[in-house]
């Protein structure tokens, strides 16, 4: 799949904005951030599994890519805020 090689479409940008709104709504609900993360990850995995029933290796690749991206982003934020990481 070439999803990492192409630019971001208008629809993908709009989806990203809607996710930001959803995250703001979770804050207003005072939903525990761990529960919000669990719900979003579970939903994403179900979407990928349903869309790629015959390719579990691709789903595993996507999950690991998402975790790597999230870890990189979180690490960058920690460095910006604290100029160090815990590890």
N, C-alpha and C positions, 0 to 999 in steps of 0.2 A: 504494500500500500504506500502511496506517495504522499501521505498526509503531512509528513515532516519536510517535504521538499518544496511544497507550494506556498504561496503567500496566504494570508488570512483573508477569508471572504467577508463580505458585508454581513452575511448571516451568522458567521462565526463570531464576528465582533459584537453583534447584537446579542448572541447567546452569552458571551462573556459579561456583557453589561447586566443581563438578567440574573446571572449567577451572583454578581456583586450586590444587586438588589436583594436577592434571596439571603445572602450572608448578613446584610443589614437587618433584614426581617428576623433572622435567628437571634441577633443581638437584642432587638426590641423584645423578643419573647423571653429573653434571658435563658435561652437554651444553652446547656453546657457545651462548650466548644468541642469537647471530645465526642459527645453524642452527635453534634452537627456533622463533624468529620466522619463519624461512623456511617451516618445516614447517607451522606454524599458518596462515600466510597462504595458502600453496598449498592446503591443505585447505579453507579457507574459500572461496577462489575457485572451486575445483572444485564445492563444494556449491551455491554461488550459480549457477554456469553450468549445472549439471545441473537445477536447479530453475527456471531462467528462460531456457530455450533460445531462446525466441522474443522475448526482450526484453534484448538486450545493453546497451541504454542504461540499463536499471534496474541491471544488474550494475555498470556503470561508475559510476553514481550511488552505489551502496552502497559500492563500493571507495573512492571519493573521500570519502564521509562517514566511513568507518572511519579513513582516513588523517588526516582533519581532527580527529576525536575523539582519536586516539592522539597527534597532535602537540600538541594542547591539553593533554592530560594530562601528557605528558612535559615540556612547557614549564612547567607549574605545579609539577611536582616539582623541576625545576631551580631555579626561583625560590625554592621553600621551602628547598632545601638550600644554595643559594649566594647567594641574593638578587640574582642576575643571570643572564643567559643568554649564550651564546657569540656570538650575533648581535644 
